[in-house]
């Protein structure tokens, strides 16, 4: 039962998924394509296809860490754009700060990366030391604003809920002296003394238990427990399934858009390529009836250090109840040549 006949060069995965709001069962099938990105920007199908993940993958399984990959088998209404990347200084040199960024169509995001800095106090005024030179710094949440205020013990809530694995967070400004300043910031929002005014800067995925994702999970109170459990709260927001930073959750990404990377590759500081435009087709036999459905592009992952591009399409087929019998699904694909599209 539920056989998949994969006629593409990509990896596929599937699961039965209960809609937590309606209680209905849907069959999710993911097609995950991995491409190699050449130095000239040529994008080709990789010989080594990345697997479809059914659970999250973290940087460190033994200690709190940032997320590398979220599960591919969740229904998203929009497209997550993600980067697992490193900031590199141009020409193999060393500088104390550099801007890194990505452009996709008309959409753009720039972050500023600094070398090591500390807060210091002179005549009662709190300031930052000059940044030290560096040649590369991973653009991960461990190097961004966040973390735990170790001096606030025994308060278990003294941590930055948007990024528990970063550094620079304190409950009281008076205790900032000597603390390291985060390496990664928004170019238009430098790290400030007051925690509430700081933004968490990054390109990577956000775990389900970090803000802002967790706020979309809904209200799990006694009323929910008595009237809805095990279904999700009525105020559950499907944005919960989106794992990208809010400014990297995009509409109308179909493929064919031009991507530009700045200071995220070495030795060449700029890289430009075009997203492949591919349509994934699913042909399913369920209860002696055939259904044709098309995959939605729900995740784009760019990994410059590996010269790798990953794209995930998902099909969602409503089974209404688990009694329906899914015999098989054929999966095929078609590459389409398109001009650059704008993205909002």
C-alpha positions as CSV (number, residue, x, y, z in Angstrom):
1,X,0.0,0.0,0.0
2,X,1.0,3.6,-0.6
3,X,3.7,2.7,-3.1
4,X,5.7,5.5,-4.8
5,X,7.0,5.1,-8.3
6,X,9.6,7.8,-8.6
7,X,10.4,8.6,-12.2
8,X,12.5,11.7,-11.4
9,X,16.2,11.9,-10.5
10,X,15.2,13.4,-7.1
11,X,14.5,12.0,-3.6
12,X,10.9,11.5,-2.5
13,X,9.2,10.9,0.8
14,X,5.6,10.5,2.1
15,X,3.5,10.4,5.2
16,X,0.0,10.5,6.4
17,X,-0.7,13.7,8.2
18,X,-3.6,14.7,10.3
19,X,-4.9,18.2,9.8
20,X,-4.8,19.4,13.4
21,X,-7.6,21.9,12.9
22,X,-10.2,19.8,10.9
23,X,-9.0,16.3,12.0
24,X,-9.0,15.2,8.4
25,X,-6.2,13.0,7.1
26,X,-4.0,14.2,4.2
27,X,-1.3,12.3,2.3
28,X,1.8,14.4,1.9
29,X,4.3,13.5,-0.7
30,X,7.6,15.5,-1.1
31,X,10.0,15.6,-4.0
32,X,13.4,17.0,-3.0
33,X,15.8,18.1,-5.7
34,X,19.5,18.8,-5.1
35,X,21.5,20.8,-7.6
36,X,25.2,21.7,-7.9
37,X,26.0,25.4,-8.5
38,X,29.1,26.0,-10.6
39,X,31.4,28.9,-10.3
40,X,29.9,30.3,-13.5
41,X,26.4,30.1,-12.0
42,X,25.4,27.0,-14.0
43,X,22.9,24.9,-12.1
44,X,22.9,21.1,-12.7
45,X,21.2,18.1,-11.1
46,X,23.5,16.7,-8.5
47,X,24.7,13.1,-8.5
48,X,24.2,13.1,-4.7
49,X,20.6,13.8,-3.8
50,X,19.9,15.0,-0.3
51,X,17.3,12.8,1.7
52,X,13.8,13.9,2.6
53,X,13.8,14.6,6.3
54,X,10.8,13.6,8.4
55,X,12.2,15.2,11.6
56,X,14.4,18.3,12.2
57,X,18.2,18.1,12.0
58,X,20.2,20.2,14.5
59,X,23.8,21.2,14.5
60,X,24.4,19.5,17.8
61,X,22.3,16.6,19.0
62,X,23.7,16.7,22.6
63,X,23.5,20.4,23.4
64,X,21.2,23.3,22.5
65,X,21.9,24.5,19.0
66,X,20.5,26.0,15.9
67,X,18.5,24.1,13.3
68,X,20.1,23.0,10.0
69,X,17.0,21.5,8.3
70,X,13.4,21.3,9.3
71,X,11.2,18.4,8.4
72,X,10.3,18.4,4.7
73,X,6.9,16.7,5.3
74,X,4.8,19.6,6.7
75,X,2.2,21.6,4.6
76,X,3.3,25.2,4.0
77,X,1.1,27.8,2.4
78,X,4.1,30.0,1.3
79,X,7.8,29.4,0.3
80,X,10.6,29.3,2.9
81,X,13.9,30.7,1.6
82,X,16.8,29.5,3.7
83,X,20.6,29.8,3.6
84,X,23.2,27.8,5.4
85,X,26.2,30.0,4.8
86,X,29.5,31.5,5.9
87,X,30.5,35.2,5.5
88,X,33.8,35.5,3.7
89,X,36.0,38.5,3.2
90,X,36.9,39.2,-0.4
91,X,40.3,38.4,-1.9
92,X,41.3,36.1,1.0
93,X,41.9,39.3,3.1
94,X,40.9,40.2,6.7
95,X,38.5,43.0,7.6
96,X,36.7,43.9,10.8
97,X,33.2,44.1,9.2
98,X,31.5,43.1,6.0
99,X,28.0,43.1,4.5
100,X,26.6,39.8,3.2
101,X,23.3,39.4,1.4
102,X,21.0,37.6,-1.0
103,X,18.8,38.8,-3.7
104,X,16.0,36.8,-5.3
105,X,14.2,38.6,-8.1
106,X,13.3,41.9,-6.6
107,X,13.5,40.7,-3.0
108,X,16.7,41.4,-1.1
109,X,18.2,40.9,2.4
110,X,21.4,42.3,3.8
111,X,23.2,41.4,7.1
112,X,26.3,43.0,8.6
113,X,29.0,40.7,10.1
114,X,31.6,42.0,12.6
115,X,34.7,40.6,14.1
116,X,34.9,40.1,17.9
117,X,33.7,43.0,20.0
118,X,32.9,43.7,23.7
119,X,30.9,46.1,25.7
120,X,33.0,48.4,27.9
121,X,32.2,51.3,30.2
122,X,34.2,54.5,30.4
123,X,33.1,57.3,32.8
124,X,29.7,55.6,33.1
125,X,29.1,55.4,29.3
126,X,28.6,52.0,27.8
127,X,30.3,51.5,24.4
128,X,31.5,48.8,22.1
129,X,35.2,48.1,21.4
130,X,36.4,48.2,17.8
131,X,35.8,44.9,16.0
132,X,38.8,42.6,15.4
133,X,39.7,41.5,11.9
134,X,38.5,38.2,10.6
135,X,38.5,36.2,7.3
136,X,35.3,34.2,7.8
137,X,32.4,33.8,10.2
138,X,29.6,31.3,10.0
139,X,26.2,33.0,9.6
140,X,24.4,31.0,12.2
141,X,22.3,31.9,15.2
142,X,25.1,30.9,17.6
143,X,26.8,34.1,16.3
144,X,23.7,36.3,16.5
145,X,21.9,38.3,19.2
146,X,20.3,36.0,21.8
147,X,21.4,33.5,24.4
148,X,21.0,33.2,28.2
149,X,21.8,35.7,30.9
150,X,24.1,33.5,33.0
151,X,24.3,36.2,35.7
152,X,20.5,36.1,36.3
153,X,20.5,32.8,38.1
154,X,18.5,31.1,39.3
155,X,15.9,32.6,36.9
156,X,15.1,29.9,34.3
157,X,13.4,32.4,32.0
158,X,16.4,34.7,31.6
159,X,17.0,33.9,28.0
160,X,16.1,35.3,24.6
161,X,13.1,33.4,23.3
162,X,13.8,34.3,19.7
163,X,17.2,32.8,19.8
164,X,18.3,30.8,22.9
165,X,21.6,29.7,21.4
166,X,23.1,33.2,20.6
167,X,24.9,35.6,22.9
168,X,24.6,39.2,24.1
169,X,21.3,38.9,25.9
170,X,21.1,40.3,29.5
171,X,18.1,41.2,31.6
172,X,19.7,44.3,33.0
173,X,21.8,46.8,30.9
174,X,24.0,47.4,33.9
175,X,25.4,43.9,33.6
176,X,26.5,44.3,29.9
177,X,30.0,45.4,30.7
178,X,32.6,42.9,29.4
179,X,30.0,40.9,27.4
180,X,30.6,40.0,23.8
181,X,28.6,41.9,21.2
182,X,27.0,39.6,18.6
183,X,28.8,39.1,15.3
184,X,25.8,39.3,13.1
185,X,23.3,42.2,12.8
186,X,20.9,43.8,10.4
187,X,22.8,46.5,8.4
188,X,20.1,49.0,9.4
189,X,19.7,47.8,13.0
190,X,23.0,47.7,15.1
191,X,23.0,45.9,18.4
192,X,21.7,48.2,21.2
193,X,22.0,48.2,25.0
194,X,18.3,47.5,25.7
195,X,17.3,43.9,24.8
196,X,13.8,44.7,23.6
197,X,15.3,46.9,20.8
198,X,17.5,44.2,19.4
199,X,16.6,42.0,16.4
200,X,17.8,38.5,15.8
201,X,19.7,38.4,12.5
202,X,20.2,35.3,10.5
203,X,19.4,33.4,7.3
204,X,18.7,29.9,8.7
205,X,15.6,28.0,9.8
206,X,13.9,28.7,13.1
207,X,12.9,25.8,15.4
208,X,9.3,25.3,16.5
209,X,9.9,26.2,20.1
210,X,11.5,29.6,19.3
211,X,9.6,32.8,18.7
212,X,8.0,33.8,16.4
213,X,7.0,30.3,15.3
214,X,5.8,29.2,18.7
215,X,3.3,32.1,18.9
216,X,1.5,30.6,15.9
217,X,0.8,27.4,17.7
218,X,-2.3,28.7,19.3
219,X,-3.7,28.8,22.9
220,X,-3.2,25.5,24.7
221,X,-5.2,26.2,27.9
222,X,-7.7,24.3,30.0
223,X,-10.5,25.1,27.6
224,X,-8.5,23.7,24.7
225,X,-7.6,20.6,26.7
226,X,-11.2,19.9,27.6
227,X,-12.9,20.7,24.3
228,X,-10.3,20.3,21.5
229,X,-7.4,18.0,22.5
230,X,-5.9,16.2,20.7
231,X,-6.8,18.6,17.8
232,X,-5.0,22.0,17.6
233,X,-6.4,25.1,19.2
234,X,-8.9,27.1,17.1
235,X,-6.5,30.0,16.9
236,X,-3.7,27.9,15.4
237,X,-2.0,29.7,12.6
238,X,-0.7,27.7,9.6
239,X,2.3,30.0,9.6
240,X,3.6,27.8,12.4
241,X,4.8,25.4,9.7
242,X,6.9,28.1,8.0
243,X,10.5,27.7,9.4
244,X,12.2,30.7,7.7
245,X,12.7,34.1,9.3
246,X,9.6,36.1,8.8
247,X,11.3,38.3,6.1
248,X,12.3,35.2,4.2
249,X,8.8,33.7,3.9
250,X,7.9,34.6,0.3
251,X,4.9,34.5,-2.0
252,X,4.8,33.6,-5.7
253,X,8.2,31.9,-6.0
254,X,7.9,29.5,-8.9
255,X,11.4,29.1,-10.2
256,X,13.1,31.0,-13.0
257,X,14.1,33.9,-10.6
258,X,17.7,35.2,-10.6
259,X,19.6,34.7,-7.3
260,X,22.6,36.8,-6.3
261,X,24.8,36.1,-3.3
262,X,27.2,38.7,-1.9
263,X,30.3,37.8,0.2
264,X,28.9,34.3,0.9
265,X,31.2,32.5,-1.4
266,X,35.0,32.2,-1.8
267,X,37.3,33.0,-3.6
268,X,34.7,34.8,-5.7
269,X,32.7,37.3,-3.6
270,X,29.7,37.4,-5.9
271,X,27.7,34.5,-7.3
272,X,24.7,34.7,-9.6
273,X,22.5,31.8,-10.8
274,X,18.9,31.1,-11.8
275,X,16.5,29.0,-9.9
276,X,15.5,26.0,-12.0
277,X,11.8,26.1,-12.9
278,X,10.5,22.6,-12.6
279,X,7.0,21.2,-12.2
280,X,6.4,18.0,-10.3
281,X,3.4,15.9,-11.3
282,X,1.7,13.3,-9.1
283,X,-0.7,10.6,-10.4
284,X,-2.3,8.7,-7.6
285,X,-4.7,5.7,-7.5
286,X,-6.9,6.0,-4.4
287,X,-10.0,3.9,-3.9
288,X,-10.0,2.7,-7.5
289,X,-10.0,6.3,-8.8
290,X,-7.1,8.3,-10.3
291,X,-6.2,11.8,-9.1
292,X,-3.7,14.1,-10.8
293,X,-2.1,16.8,-8.6
294,X,0.9,19.2,-8.9
295,X,3.5,19.8,-6.2
296,X,3.9,23.2,-4.6
297,X,7.4,24.7,-4.2
298,X,7.6,25.1,-0.4
299,X,11.3,25.3,0.5
300,X,14.5,26.6,-1.1
301,X,17.8,26.0,0.7
302,X,21.0,27.5,-0.6
303,X,24.3,26.2,0.8
304,X,27.2,28.1,-0.8
305,X,29.9,26.2,1.1
306,X,28.7,23.0,-0.5
307,X,27.9,24.8,-3.9
308,X,24.5,23.3,-3.4
309,X,20.9,24.3,-4.0
310,X,18.0,22.3,-2.6
311,X,14.3,22.7,-3.7
312,X,11.4,20.9,-2.1
313,X,7.9,20.5,-3.7
314,X,5.0,19.1,-1.7
315,X,1.7,17.5,-2.7
316,X,-1.2,17.4,-0.3
317,X,-4.0,15.0,-1.1
318,X,-7.0,15.0,1.1
319,X,-8.0,11.4,2.3
320,X,-10.8,12.7,4.6
321,X,-10.4,9.6,6.7
322,X,-7.9,6.9,7.2
323,X,-10.2,4.3,5.6
324,X,-9.4,5.4,2.1
325,X,-6.9,3.2,0.4
326,X,-4.0,4.7,-1.5
327,X,-2.5,2.2,-3.9
328,X,0.3,4.1,-5.5
329,X,1.6,7.5,-6.8
330,X,3.6,8.0,-9.9
331,X,5.9,11.1,-9.7
332,X,7.3,12.8,-12.8
333,X,8.8,16.1,-13.5
334,X,9.2,18.7,-16.3
335,X,11.8,21.4,-16.6
336,X,10.4,24.7,-18.0
337,X,12.4,27.6,-19.4
338,X,11.2,30.9,-18.1
339,X,12.3,34.5,-17.8
340,X,13.1,36.1,-14.4
341,X,10.0,36.7,-12.2
342,X,9.6,39.3,-9.5
343,X,9.1,38.1,-6.0
344,X,7.2,39.8,-3.1
